């Protein structure tokens, strides 16, 4: 996706219905960082978002609320405070970008061990279906090690499965996992090596290290 000026004014319509104007942004996030991307850019200078063709026009303010969905471990007490704090701070600085509401579904986990992480990941599909009921604009899977402990490259499979659930439930939305956001950002930034400090015991830390190395990034 190509980055466009923010906010962009668009004209959207469904099958000849009366056109209306609205903003289209896809927000993806990883822990304490927020990344903003657009929908797919077409050759005729339009955007395709949720099956709607949107023609770019002048850059003006159109107020819109974005529903941010989060899939979080049941024992996690940070993501539902950190992400809202980040985006509410953005809202205060750039009110023209719109407003945000936050919607979560939880996967059961008591201990950060491989067996519970794998069981929790299986529960993520239920969480996606619940967030589809809220018709969220984006879904963030907020557990890095749950993805990385499942196997190298699993973020691609996880994001695909969660996206499929959202579509099946009739409310497609962009999906990002914390592992996918981390890998994507490191590659986009041209990072070739990293050093890590983790809160995990050595077996889980080794899984994280191997996951990142498998993406072609050295871990020192």
C-alpha positions in Angstrom: 0.0 0.0 0.0 1.1 3.6 -0.7 1.0 6.3 1.9 -1.3 9.2 1.0 -1.8 12.6 2.7 -3.9 12.4 5.8 -6.8 13.0 5.9 -7.9 12.3 2.3 -11.3 13.2 1.0 -12.9 10.5 -0.9 -16.2 9.9 -2.7 -17.6 6.5 -2.4 -20.7 4.7 -3.7 -22.3 1.3 -3.9 -23.8 0.1 -7.2 -25.3 3.4 -8.2 -26.5 4.5 -4.8 -26.3 8.2 -3.9 -22.6 9.0 -3.4 -21.3 10.1 0.0 -18.0 11.3 1.2 -15.9 9.6 3.9 -12.4 8.9 4.9 -10.8 5.5 4.4 -7.8 4.6 6.5 -6.5 1.2 7.6 -4.7 1.3 11.0 -2.4 -1.4 12.0 -0.6 -1.5 15.3 2.1 -3.3 17.3 2.3 -2.6 21.0 3.5 0.9 21.5 3.8 1.8 17.8 1.1 2.8 15.4 1.4 2.4 11.6 -1.0 4.0 9.1 -1.6 2.6 5.6 -4.1 3.2 2.9 -6.4 0.8 1.1 -5.3 -0.6 -2.3 -4.4 2.2 -4.8 -5.8 1.6 -8.3 -4.3 3.0 -11.6 -7.2 5.5 -12.0 -6.2 7.2 -8.7 -9.0 5.5 -6.7 -8.9 3.4 -3.6 -10.6 0.0 -3.1 -11.7 -0.5 0.5 -14.2 -3.2 1.5 -15.4 -3.5 -2.1 -16.0 0.3 -2.4 -14.2 2.3 -5.1 -13.2 5.7 -3.6 -12.0 8.5 -5.8 -9.4 10.8 -4.3 -10.4 14.5 -4.1 -9.1 17.5 -2.3 -7.6 17.1 1.1 -10.2 18.2 3.6 -11.5 17.3 7.0 -14.3 14.7 7.3 -14.9 13.5 10.8 -15.1 9.7 11.2 -15.0 7.3 14.0 -12.7 4.2 13.7 -13.5 1.1 15.6 -10.3 -0.6 16.8 -10.6 -4.3 17.5 -8.1 -6.1 19.7 -7.6 -9.8 20.4 -5.8 -10.1 23.7 -4.8 -12.8 26.2 -7.1 -13.0 29.2 -4.2 -12.2 31.5 -3.0 -9.2 29.6 -3.6 -5.9 31.4 -1.7 -3.5 29.2 -3.0 -3.5 25.6 -6.5 -2.3 26.4 -4.9 0.7 28.2 -1.8 1.4 26.0 -3.5 1.4 22.5 -6.3 3.7 23.6 -3.8 6.0 25.2 -1.8 6.2 22.1 -4.7 6.8 19.8 -6.4 9.3 22.1 -3.2 11.2 22.2 -3.2 11.2 18.4 -6.8 12.4 18.4 -5.9 15.4 20.6 -3.0 16.4 18.3 -4.8 15.6 15.0 -8.5 15.8 15.6 -9.1 16.0 11.8 -8.0 12.4 11.5 -11.2 11.3 13.3 -12.1 9.6 16.6 -11.6 6.1 17.9 -13.5 3.5 19.9 -11.9 0.3 21.2 -13.4 -3.2 21.3 -11.7 -6.3 22.7 -12.2 -10.0 22.8 -10.1 -12.3 25.0 -8.3 -15.6 24.6 -7.9 -17.6 27.8 -4.3 -17.8 29.1 -3.0 -18.0 32.6 0.7 -18.9 32.1 3.1 -17.9 29.3 4.1 -21.4 28.3 4.1 -23.0 24.9 1.2 -25.3 25.5 -1.1 -22.5 26.7 0.0 -20.2 24.0 -0.9 -22.8 21.3 -4.3 -23.4 22.9 -4.9 -19.6 23.2 -4.1 -19.1 19.5 -6.8 -21.6 18.5 -9.2 -19.5 20.5 -8.3 -16.4 18.3 -10.8 -17.5 15.6 -13.7 -17.2 18.1 -12.4 -13.7 19.0 -12.4 -12.6 15.4 -16.0 -13.7 15.0 -17.0 -11.7 18.1 -15.2 -8.6 16.8 -16.9 -9.0 13.4 -20.2 -8.6 15.3 -18.9 -5.1 16.3 -18.1 -4.3 12.7 -14.6 -3.1 13.6 -12.4 -1.4 11.0 -9.2 -3.2 12.0 -8.2 -6.1 14.2 -4.9 -6.4 16.0 -3.8 -9.7 17.5 -1.9 -8.5 20.5 0.3 -11.4 21.6 3.7 -11.6 19.8 4.9 -14.8 21.4 1.7 -16.7 20.8 2.4 -16.4 17.1 6.1 -16.9 17.2 5.8 -20.1 19.4 3.6 -21.7 16.8 6.3 -21.8 14.1 8.3 -19.6 11.8 6.3 -17.5 9.4 3.0 -18.3 11.2 1.9 -14.6 11.3 1.0 -14.9 7.6 -1.2 -17.9 8.2 -2.8 -16.4 11.4 -3.6 -13.2 9.7 -5.1 -15.0 6.7 -7.3 -17.2 9.0 -8.5 -14.3 11.0 -9.3 -12.3 7.9 -11.3 -15.3 6.5 -13.4 -15.4 9.7 -14.2 -11.7 9.5 -15.3 -12.1 5.8 -17.4 -15.2 6.6 -19.1 -13.3 9.4 -20.0 -10.5 6.9 -17.7 -7.8 8.3 -14.3 -7.9 6.6 -11.6 -5.9 8.2 -7.8 -5.4 8.0 -6.0 -7.8 10.3 -2.5 -7.5 11.8 -0.6 -9.6 14.4 2.0 -8.1 16.6 4.5 -10.6 15.1 3.6 -9.6 11.6 3.8 -5.9 12.4 7.2 -6.3 13.9 8.6 -8.3 11.0 7.0 -6.0 8.4 8.4 -2.8 10.1 11.9 -4.3 10.4 12.0 -5.1 6.7 10.5 -1.8 5.7 13.1 0.0 7.7 15.9 -2.0 6.1 17.0 -3.4 9.5 19.6 -6.2 9.0 20.3 -7.0 12.7 18.7 -6.5 16.1 19.4 -7.1 19.8 16.6 -8.3 22.0 15.6 -7.8 25.6 12.6 -10.1 26.5 10.5 -10.8 29.6 10.4 -14.5 28.6 12.3 -17.5 29.9 15.1 -18.9 27.7 13.0 -21.5 25.8 10.5 -18.9 24.6 13.2 -16.3 24.0 14.9 -18.9 21.7 11.6 -19.2 19.7 11.5 -15.4 19.2 15.1 -15.3 18.2 14.7 -18.1 15.6 11.5 -16.6 14.3 13.2 -13.3 13.5 16.3 -15.0 12.1 14.0 -17.0 9.8 12.8 -13.7 8.3 16.4 -12.9 7.3 17.3 -10.6 10.2 20.3 -11.3 12.3 19.8 -11.4 16.1 23.0 -10.5 18.0 
